[in-house]
Amino acid sequence: MVDETRVHSARRYNYWLGGKDNFAVDRESGDLIAKNFPTIRITAVENRGFLRRAVTHLAAEAGVRQFLDIGTGLPTANNTHEVAQRIAPDARIVYVDNDPMVLVHARALLTSTPEGRTAYIEADLRDPGKILADPALREVLDLRQPVAVMLIAVLHFIEDTGEAARIVRTLLDALPSGSFVAISNGTADFADEQTRARFAALMARGQLDAFVRTADEVGVLVEGLEVLEPGIVPVSEWRADEEPGPRPTPAEVAVYGVVARKS
Ligand SMILES: C[S@@+](CC[C@H](N)C(=O)[O-])C[C@H]1O[C@@H](n2cnc3c(N)ncnc32)[C@H](O)[C@@H]1O
């Protein structure tokens, strides 16, 4: 059921990215957060840039042909399958989100090349076993071959870092060596005191549901994996040499990105 009276993170993010698939309640929440963190639109755009560059690297340099994109969001420019299949038309992508609004728009995610495949599953990241066992996933992905798990701007909805790390581990445990995980997660590491206080107040009032993590906490999520260069850095700085300048500051972006490989 699509509920127009409750804020949905997918629709609010769509609003920040300049999309049209959102309701008044999402725009109000988006504006309130933007009032307290005026660079939130830069954050959203830079996060999408990281997704694009990470998929590009994984498909072009690492040779990955299978992607499991959990917390997909509403379709927008440069969805995972579009980026991957531009490089490798035979790439296979499974999308997962728990927001029924994303399901309504899933057709736009299913525009695979004839050589590749895409599928969409409505499921919750908190139950990774169920995602892995889903017949639609099994039909599209061969879990004996490497898979890149994309967890972009979704783990920060899971407050407990231990639980988030267990989810990442469960997913990677089901995949062969040579698989990858790409993660982005909001951070307050670069925020000044006033920004931290404004965030804490929004959280306390239940007006914000994204839990920020320090670089060390993001490190816990990829423990035991081989972290690719340049490590855990603001998403805007992850292999961004070819992005047009001027680049935003880490404080404006406030999201860490990391890509790691299972050896
Ligand atoms: C901020 S958007 C990120 C979209 C996309 N990954 C990106 O980075 O551009 C977060 C998405 O995660 C989804 N989401 C949040 N919690 C989830 C959960 N527990 N299971 C599955 N999806 C979830 C939301 O519905 C939303 O579509």
Ligand as a Chemical Component Dictionary entry (heavy atoms), coordinates in Angstrom:
data_LIG
# 
_chem_comp.id                   LIG 
_chem_comp.type                 NON-POLYMER 
_chem_comp.pdbx_formal_charge   0 
_chem_comp.three_letter_code    LIG 
# 
loop_
_chem_comp_atom.comp_id 
_chem_comp_atom.atom_id 
_chem_comp_atom.alt_atom_id 
_chem_comp_atom.type_symbol 
_chem_comp_atom.charge 
_chem_comp_atom.model_Cartn_x 
_chem_comp_atom.model_Cartn_y 
_chem_comp_atom.model_Cartn_z 
_chem_comp_atom.pdbx_ordinal 
LIG C1  C1  C 0  18.089 7.299  0.559  1  
LIG S1  S1  S 1  17.365 6.079  -0.464 2  
LIG C2  C2  C 0  18.771 5.476  -1.340 3  
LIG C3  C3  C 0  18.477 5.062  -2.756 4  
LIG C4  C4  C 0  19.665 4.574  -3.563 5  
LIG N1  N1  N 0  20.291 3.415  -2.953 6  
LIG C5  C5  C 0  20.678 5.668  -3.697 7  
LIG O1  O1  O 0  21.623 5.697  -2.919 8  
LIG O2  O2  O -1 20.521 6.513  -4.567 9  
LIG C6  C6  C 0  17.072 4.752  0.714  10 
LIG C7  C7  C 0  16.235 3.607  0.175  11 
LIG O3  O3  O 0  16.337 2.509  1.084  12 
LIG C8  C8  C 0  15.065 1.947  1.270  13 
LIG N2  N2  N 0  15.058 1.262  2.573  14 
LIG C9  C9  C 0  15.106 1.821  3.809  15 
LIG N3  N3  N 0  15.087 0.862  4.767  16 
LIG C10 C10 C 0  15.044 -0.333 4.101  17 
LIG C11 C11 C 0  15.008 -1.699 4.534  18 
LIG N4  N4  N 0  15.018 -2.003 5.837  19 
LIG N5  N5  N 0  14.934 -2.663 3.591  20 
LIG C12 C12 C 0  14.919 -2.353 2.265  21 
LIG N6  N6  N 0  14.972 -1.083 1.801  22 
LIG C13 C13 C 0  15.029 -0.082 2.711  23 
LIG C14 C14 C 0  14.110 3.114  1.186  24 
LIG O4  O4  O 0  12.787 2.689  0.861  25 
LIG C15 C15 C 0  14.751 3.942  0.090  26 
LIG O5  O5  O 0  14.269 3.576  -1.175 27 
# 
loop_
_chem_comp_bond.comp_id 
_chem_comp_bond.atom_id_1 
_chem_comp_bond.atom_id_2 
_chem_comp_bond.value_order 
_chem_comp_bond.pdbx_ordinal 
LIG C1  S1  SING 1  
LIG S1  C2  SING 2  
LIG S1  C6  SING 3  
LIG C2  C3  SING 4  
LIG C3  C4  SING 5  
LIG C4  N1  SING 6  
LIG C4  C5  SING 7  
LIG C5  O1  DOUB 8  
LIG C5  O2  SING 9  
LIG C6  C7  SING 10 
LIG C7  O3  SING 11 
LIG C7  C15 SING 12 
LIG O3  C8  SING 13 
LIG C8  N2  SING 14 
LIG C8  C14 SING 15 
LIG N2  C9  SING 16 
LIG N2  C13 SING 17 
LIG C9  N3  DOUB 18 
LIG N3  C10 SING 19 
LIG C10 C11 SING 20 
LIG C10 C13 DOUB 21 
LIG C11 N4  SING 22 
LIG C11 N5  DOUB 23 
LIG N5  C12 SING 24 
LIG C12 N6  DOUB 25 
LIG N6  C13 SING 26 
LIG C14 O4  SING 27 
LIG C14 C15 SING 28 
LIG C15 O5  SING 29 
# 
